[in-house]
Amino acid sequence: MGLGQILAKRIGYGLILLIAVVVLNFTLITIAPGDVADSIAGDMGGADAEVLAEIRSRYGLDQPFAVQLGRYISSIAALDLGYSYFYNAPVTELILQRLPATLLLVFSSQILAIAVGLLLGVMAARKPNSFTNLIVTFLSLFGFAAPVFWTGILLIILFVAIWPVFPVGGMMSALLIDAPWYEQWVNIAYHLVLPMVTLASIYLALYSRLTRASMQEVLGSDYVRTARAKGLAENKVFYKHALKNSLGPLVTVAGLQFSAVISGAVVVEAVFSWPGLGTLALQSILARDTPTIMGILFFSSLVVIVVNILTDMALRMIDPRIRAD
Amino acid sequence: MSDPLLAVSDLVVDFKTRAGNARVLDHISLSVNEGEILGIVGESGCGKSMTALSIMGLIPDPPGKITSGSIKLSGQELVGMGVDDLCKIRGKDIGMIFQEPMTSLNPVFTVGEQIAESVRLHEGASAKAAHARAVDMLEAVEIPEAATRAHAYPYQLSGGMRQRVMIAMALACRPRVLIADEPTTALDTTVQAQIFDLLQNLQDEMGTAIIMITHDMGAIAELADNVAVMYAGSIVEMGKVDNVLSHPDHTYTKGLIACVPHLSTSPGPVRERLMEIEGVVPALTDLGKGCAFAPRCNAVLPRCSSDKPELIATQENHLAACWAAEAEMAE
C-alpha cells in the first residue's frame, strides 16, 4: 500500500473518530445537571417556570435528545458550531479568533522542546560521563517534578522583579495596534518567549531523556558496529546511522503527548494571560457557555487527530518496516 | 621471507570489569598471507571475536584496551594509529562480516545505499557510480535480480540474503583482508554451505586473505589453510589445517574434534552418544597461574596447575601449548 492510500485511510478513520468525539461531548454536556436555560435565568436574576420553558423552546432544548444531537452534528458539518449567548458571537468566529494564538504557543513550544531535547539527548548519549549528561539528568528530573503553573509563576517573578527583559503577560503591546505587520510580529515573538519556554520545559525534559535512552540503545546495536567497521567517521555513525533509528520513539511520544500539550497550554495561557483557546475555555466553562465549550472540545480534538495522522505518516517515512503495513 | 599481509604479534587486550581486570587476549600471535584462509576456532568467550575487533580497532574503549603487542598490515602498524587513519583502513583494506545478519544491517536504509556508502566513502565515487558498484557486488554474491534488490530494505530479505549483502558490503572496496566472524552461525545448514562456497569463490577471484572465525570444525577442514585454536584468550594450538585436525596435540583440540557429531547411515541398536568437553570456559578475571584448560583436561599433569605452557613446535608447521604434548614429544 502506498503512502497516499494509507493517508486516505487514516483520514477516514480520523473522521469517524471525530464524529464519535462530537457524540460523546454532546451526550456528556446534555446529561450534566443544569442547562443554558438555567444559566440564562440565573443571569436574569431568576425566572419562573414559564420563562424557562420559553427559553428552552427557543434554543430547541425541549426536543428529544436524538433530534438535538442530529441537529448539532448537521450544523457542525456545515461548520456552524452554534451561537454563544455569553459573548454574543458565533462560536466558530470566537474560536477562529483565538485558535492562532494557541496554535502558535503549542507548536512553537513543541518545536523548541523537540529541537533542544533531541540535541541534548544526542550529546548526552554520546558522552555518558560528560557535563551534558549531568544537565540532561538534572533537567529531566526538574522538568518532570515541577508543575507547569509553578514554573510559569517562577518565571514571572524572575522577569518582573529581578530581570525585566521579557514581557510576562499578553500577546502584543496595545500600542502597536496600527503598526506595520512586521513590527507586530516581532512584538508577538517577544511576548511568546516566556509562555513558550514554560510550556516547553516539561516536554524538553521528556524528549531529552527519551532521545538519550533510544540513542544509547541504538549505539549498542550490531548495525552501528557495522557502520564503524565500514570506516565511517564517528559523526557519520552518530548522525546518520544511529539518529535516524532512534527518532521513532521521540516522534511517537511527541505525537501522543500532543493532547497533553493542549491542556498544558490552558494553564500556561491562564498564567501569562495569553489570549488563546485556553483562556476562552476557562471563561466559557465558568459562564456555562455550552456551545463555546463544545466548540473548543471539537477544535482541540480536530487538532489532536490531525497531529496523530501527521505523526503516523512521519513514522512511516522514517522507518520502512512500518511503511509496509 | 617477505612480511605477511597481516601479522598480529604478542597482542594483549585487557578489559576492566567490576570483578577485576580480565585479560581477554593473552599474547596472541598469528599471521595470514595473501590468498590464505586462516581459521580460528574455540568455544564462545575464548577471544575469537575480540581478536577480530582488535584488528579492526573496534575494541570498545572503555572498558577494553590494547595493553601491548602489535598488529601490522603489510608492515604498517595499526596499534596506536589515530582514529581518522584507522577509518581509512576499515572497510577499505580490511573488511568484516558479522555473526548476526538479521541485526547487522541498518533497518532504515536500503541495502544498495548501505553498500554504496562504503564505495563513496573510500573511493570518492559519485552516487551513481557507487550505486552501480553496489548492484555489481550484489550480483557477485549471487543475489538474483540484483538491480531490484538494491532498493530493498533489510527486513525484506531472508537471513541468507542479508549475509550475502553483508559480504557484498565488506568486499565492495576489494579489501586485502576479510574477517568473517562466525558468518554462518545464525543460518540454516544448507544456507551455511552456500555462504562458505560463496566466500571460497570470491576469495579465488579476488585473492583476499580471510580470517574465518567459526565453531564449525567441518567448515574449517574444508576451507582453511591454517587453523588457530583459542582457549580462554590464548592460542593453544596452531598449524596447517590437515595436520592439526588429523594429529591434534592439545587435549582441548582433541576434545573439540571429538565433539563433532557423526552422521551414521545405518543406525545401530544403540545410538552413539554425543561427545562434550566437561565444564565451561573459566572466567577471565580469575585465571590461575597454570594452564587455563587444566580443570577440564582429562590428561592433566602435576605441573599443569602451576606453570602456564608456551606454544612450542610439536610437529612440522604445528605449534601447541600443552605440557602433556611436550612430555609425549620428549619420550
Interface residues (C-beta under 8 A of the other chain):
Chain A: S221 D222 Y223 R225 T226 A227 R228 A229 K230 G231 L232 A233 E234 H241 K244 N245 I318 D319 P320 R321 A324
Chain B: M56 L58 V83 D84 L86 C87 K88 I89 R90 G91 K92 G95 M96 F98 E100 T103 S104 L105 N106 P107 V108 F109 E117 S118 L121 H122 Y153 Y155 M166 M169 A170
